[in-house]
Amino acid sequence: MARVQTAIILGIITILVTAGMILIYGIQENQRMADYEQVFLGRSIERGAEYFSTYCSRCHGTQGLGIQGLCPPLNDRKFFDNRMKEVGWSGTLKEYIIATASSGRAVSTRPQLYPGQGIPAMPSFSDQFGGPLQGSQIVDIANYISNWESTASVIEVPEAPAGPTVGTDIKSELPEGNAENGQALTVTYACTACHIDAPTGPAWLATADQPGVGDRAATRYTEPDYTGQAATPAQYLFEAIVAPGVYLVPGYQNIMPGTYATQLSPQDMADIIAYLLTLK
């Protein structure tokens, strides 16, 4: 009998211990699942950063700050707080990002500010609509963009000058330029997104293969394949800013906004040119 009782007691202890372990495991399961989801999200964001850099940064900027006169900022407080109301979207912001990135946008919702690449204003990226990306990759991009929400600040659109704008006459006389202010203006108008931060446009800074844009401007307008009207380095840079389609540097497409003639004052243009000429 004693042996039977011992076996019963050991069985009860085993059951209790097993039940306790199951209970402890169950209590910890929610935290484990939450940790797993965070790891999964983190990896998705990392992949999304790569896809964004490859497919989105040429128009929305490398850090999602947009390109004035071309495409809007995404790393913007107003995008996270107001965008769904502006377009009447009833779902979540992440769903909106996925839908827009998947099917693209035939026309811009704010053509006066951001006309996009042309027709369509934004191409389709999902393979369901003829694009290059799978659905899971679109989700990764959406997770990457959504990741900016907690740190996004308000990005103000530069206001047009109160006085006359510079226009398109590249031979017009400009005031003396301030290179330091010109550098600040290239950041304000997100020029650096394509010409310094990413190789979307011709690089301004010197590389192992070529000098900076200041030195290149000194000779570019004299080369046989140049098709513009510039007769000086300053005129060449002036023309490249206000009429980017007149001459395209070989190997690049023209996605640069054509609105700077009506956005910049003569002093702004002089300052930007002065800055660019310092990049040797």
C-alpha positions as CSV (number, residue, x, y, z in Angstrom):
1,M,0.0,0.0,0.0
2,A,2.8,2.4,0.9
3,R,4.3,1.9,-2.5
4,V,1.0,2.8,-4.2
5,Q,0.5,5.8,-2.0
6,T,4.0,7.0,-2.9
7,A,3.4,6.6,-6.6
8,I,0.1,8.5,-6.2
9,I,1.9,11.4,-4.4
10,L,4.7,11.5,-7.0
11,G,2.1,11.5,-9.7
12,I,0.2,14.4,-8.1
13,I,3.5,16.3,-7.6
14,T,4.4,15.7,-11.3
15,I,1.0,17.0,-12.4
16,L,1.3,20.1,-10.2
17,V,4.8,20.8,-11.4
18,T,3.7,20.4,-15.0
19,A,0.7,22.6,-14.5
20,G,2.9,25.2,-12.9
21,M,5.3,25.2,-15.8
22,I,2.5,25.5,-18.3
23,L,1.0,28.4,-16.3
24,I,4.3,30.2,-16.2
25,Y,4.9,29.6,-19.9
26,G,1.4,30.9,-20.6
27,I,2.0,34.0,-18.6
28,Q,5.2,34.7,-20.5
29,E,3.8,33.9,-23.9
30,N,2.2,37.3,-24.5
31,Q,5.6,39.0,-23.8
32,R,7.4,36.5,-26.0
33,M,4.9,37.2,-28.8
34,A,5.3,40.9,-28.4
35,D,9.1,40.6,-28.5
36,Y,8.8,38.4,-31.6
37,E,6.5,41.0,-33.3
38,Q,9.0,43.8,-32.5
39,V,11.9,41.8,-34.0
40,F,9.8,41.0,-37.1
41,L,8.8,44.7,-37.4
42,G,12.4,45.8,-37.0
43,R,13.6,43.5,-39.8
44,S,10.7,44.7,-42.0
45,I,11.7,48.3,-41.4
46,E,15.3,47.5,-42.3
47,R,14.2,46.0,-45.6
48,G,11.8,48.8,-46.2
49,A,14.6,51.3,-45.9
50,E,16.5,49.6,-48.7
51,Y,13.4,49.4,-50.9
52,F,12.6,53.1,-50.2
53,S,16.2,54.1,-51.1
54,T,16.0,52.2,-54.4
55,Y,12.4,53.0,-55.5
56,C,11.2,56.1,-53.6
57,S,14.0,58.4,-52.7
58,R,14.6,59.8,-56.1
59,C,11.3,61.7,-55.8
60,H,10.6,61.8,-52.0
61,G,14.1,62.4,-50.9
62,T,16.5,60.0,-49.1
63,Q,15.0,60.9,-45.7
64,G,11.5,61.3,-46.9
65,L,11.7,65.1,-46.8
66,G,10.3,65.5,-50.3
67,I,11.6,67.5,-53.2
68,Q,10.1,71.0,-53.7
69,G,8.2,71.3,-56.9
70,L,8.2,67.6,-57.5
71,C,7.0,65.3,-54.8
72,P,5.7,65.9,-51.2
73,P,7.5,65.0,-48.0
74,L,6.5,61.8,-46.1
75,N,8.7,62.3,-43.0
76,D,6.4,65.2,-42.1
77,R,4.2,65.9,-39.1
78,K,1.4,67.1,-41.4
79,F,1.5,63.8,-43.4
80,F,0.9,61.8,-40.3
81,D,-1.7,64.1,-38.7
82,N,-3.7,65.5,-41.7
83,R,-3.1,63.4,-44.9
84,M,-6.0,61.0,-44.4
85,K,-8.4,63.9,-43.8
86,E,-7.2,65.7,-46.9
87,V,-7.9,62.8,-49.2
88,G,-10.9,61.4,-47.3
89,W,-9.3,58.1,-46.5
90,S,-11.3,56.0,-44.0
91,G,-8.8,53.3,-43.2
92,T,-5.4,53.5,-41.4
93,L,-2.5,55.5,-42.6
94,K,-0.5,52.3,-43.1
95,E,-3.3,51.0,-45.4
96,Y,-3.2,54.3,-47.3
97,I,0.5,54.1,-47.8
98,I,0.3,50.5,-49.1
99,A,-2.6,51.4,-51.4
100,T,-0.9,54.5,-52.9
101,A,2.5,52.8,-53.3
102,S,0.9,49.7,-54.9
103,S,-1.3,51.4,-57.5
104,G,0.5,54.7,-57.8
105,R,-1.3,57.9,-58.5
106,A,-2.6,59.0,-62.0
107,V,-2.7,62.7,-61.1
108,S,-1.3,64.7,-58.2
109,T,-3.7,65.7,-55.4
110,R,-1.8,69.0,-55.1
111,P,-0.5,69.7,-58.7
112,Q,0.3,73.3,-57.9
113,L,2.8,72.2,-55.3
114,Y,3.8,68.7,-56.3
115,P,3.2,67.7,-60.0
116,G,5.1,64.5,-59.7
117,Q,7.0,62.8,-62.5
118,G,4.4,63.5,-65.2
119,I,1.8,61.1,-66.4
120,P,1.2,59.3,-64.1
121,A,2.2,61.6,-61.3
122,M,3.4,58.5,-59.4
123,P,4.1,55.1,-61.0
124,S,2.6,51.8,-59.7
125,F,5.1,49.7,-57.6
126,S,3.1,46.6,-56.9
127,D,3.5,43.6,-59.3
128,Q,-0.4,43.4,-59.2
129,F,-0.4,46.7,-61.1
130,G,2.6,46.0,-63.3
131,G,5.2,47.3,-60.9
132,P,8.5,45.7,-59.7
133,L,7.6,44.9,-56.0
134,Q,5.7,42.1,-54.3
135,G,3.0,42.8,-51.8
136,S,5.3,42.0,-48.8
137,Q,7.9,44.5,-50.1
138,I,5.3,47.2,-50.3
139,V,4.4,46.4,-46.6
140,D,8.0,46.8,-45.7
141,I,8.1,50.2,-47.3
142,A,4.9,51.2,-45.4
143,N,6.5,50.0,-42.1
144,Y,9.6,52.1,-42.8
145,I,7.6,55.2,-43.6
146,S,5.3,54.6,-40.6
147,N,8.4,54.4,-38.4
148,W,9.0,58.1,-38.8
149,E,5.7,59.1,-37.1
150,S,7.2,59.5,-33.6
151,T,10.0,61.9,-34.7
152,A,8.5,63.7,-37.8
153,S,8.5,67.5,-37.6
154,V,6.5,70.0,-39.6
155,I,8.1,70.8,-43.0
156,E,7.1,74.2,-44.3
157,V,6.9,74.8,-48.0
158,P,9.1,77.8,-49.0
159,E,7.0,80.8,-49.8
160,A,7.4,82.5,-53.2
161,P,9.4,85.8,-53.0
162,A,7.3,88.8,-52.2
163,G,9.0,90.8,-55.0
164,P,10.0,89.8,-58.6
165,T,11.1,86.3,-59.3
166,V,14.3,85.5,-61.2
167,G,12.6,84.3,-64.4
168,T,14.2,82.3,-67.2
169,D,16.5,84.8,-68.8
170,I,19.9,83.4,-67.9
171,K,21.7,86.5,-69.2
172,S,19.9,88.8,-66.8
173,E,22.2,90.6,-64.3
174,L,22.1,89.2,-60.8
175,P,23.2,90.8,-57.6
176,E,26.3,89.7,-55.8
177,G,25.8,86.2,-54.3
178,N,26.3,85.0,-50.8
179,A,27.6,81.4,-50.9
180,E,26.7,80.7,-47.2
181,N,23.0,81.6,-47.8
182,G,23.1,79.7,-51.1
183,Q,24.1,76.6,-49.3
184,A,21.1,77.0,-46.9
185,L,18.8,77.5,-49.8
186,T,19.8,74.3,-51.4
187,V,18.8,72.5,-48.2
188,T,15.5,74.4,-48.0
189,Y,14.6,73.5,-51.5
190,A,15.8,69.9,-51.1
191,C,18.3,70.2,-53.9
192,T,20.8,68.2,-51.8
193,A,18.4,65.2,-51.7
194,C,19.3,64.4,-55.4
195,H,22.7,66.1,-55.8
196,I,24.5,65.2,-52.6
197,D,22.5,62.7,-50.5
198,A,21.7,60.3,-53.4
199,P,23.0,59.9,-57.0
200,T,19.6,60.8,-58.5
201,G,21.1,63.8,-60.2
202,P,24.7,64.8,-61.2
203,A,26.8,64.9,-58.0
204,W,27.7,68.3,-56.9
205,L,30.7,67.2,-54.8
206,A,33.9,66.0,-56.2
207,T,34.4,62.3,-56.7
208,A,37.4,60.1,-57.6
209,D,36.3,60.4,-61.2
210,Q,35.3,64.1,-61.6
211,P,35.7,67.5,-60.0
212,G,32.9,69.3,-58.2
213,V,30.1,71.1,-60.0
214,G,31.9,74.5,-59.7
215,D,34.8,73.2,-61.8
216,R,32.5,71.3,-64.2
217,A,30.4,74.4,-64.8
218,A,33.6,76.2,-66.0
219,T,33.9,74.0,-69.0
220,R,30.6,72.2,-69.5
221,Y,29.1,74.9,-71.6
222,T,32.0,74.8,-74.1
223,E,31.8,71.1,-74.8
224,P,30.5,69.9,-78.2
225,D,27.4,68.1,-76.9
226,Y,26.2,71.1,-74.9
227,T,22.8,72.2,-76.3
228,G,22.0,75.3,-74.1
229,Q,22.6,79.0,-74.4
230,A,25.1,79.7,-71.6
231,A,28.2,81.7,-72.2
232,T,29.6,81.7,-68.7
233,P,29.8,79.2,-65.8
234,A,27.2,81.3,-63.9
235,Q,24.8,81.2,-66.8
236,Y,25.3,77.5,-67.2
237,L,24.2,77.0,-63.5
238,F,21.4,79.5,-63.9
239,E,20.1,77.6,-66.9
240,A,20.4,74.2,-65.2
241,I,18.2,75.5,-62.4
242,V,15.4,77.3,-64.2
243,A,15.4,75.2,-67.5
244,P,16.7,71.8,-66.6
245,G,15.4,70.2,-69.8
246,V,17.5,72.4,-72.1
247,Y,20.6,70.3,-71.5
248,L,20.8,66.9,-69.8
249,V,24.1,65.6,-68.4
250,P,24.6,62.2,-70.1
251,G,23.3,59.3,-68.1
252,Y,20.6,61.3,-66.3
253,Q,16.9,61.8,-66.8
254,N,15.1,65.2,-66.3
255,I,13.1,64.8,-63.1
256,M,14.1,68.2,-61.7
257,P,11.2,70.6,-61.0
258,G,10.8,73.3,-63.6
259,T,9.3,75.8,-61.2
260,Y,12.4,77.5,-59.7
261,A,12.1,80.4,-62.1
262,T,8.9,81.5,-60.3
263,Q,10.1,80.3,-56.8
264,L,13.4,82.1,-56.5
265,S,14.3,85.8,-56.3
266,P,17.2,87.2,-58.2
267,Q,19.1,87.3,-54.9
268,D,18.3,83.6,-54.1
269,M,19.6,82.6,-57.6
270,A,22.8,84.6,-57.1
271,D,23.3,83.0,-53.7
272,I,22.8,79.5,-55.0
273,I,25.1,80.0,-57.9
274,A,27.8,81.5,-55.6
275,Y,27.6,78.4,-53.4
276,L,27.8,76.0,-56.4
277,L,30.8,77.7,-57.8
278,T,32.7,77.0,-54.5
279,L,32.3,73.2,-55.0
280,K,35.5,72.5,-56.8
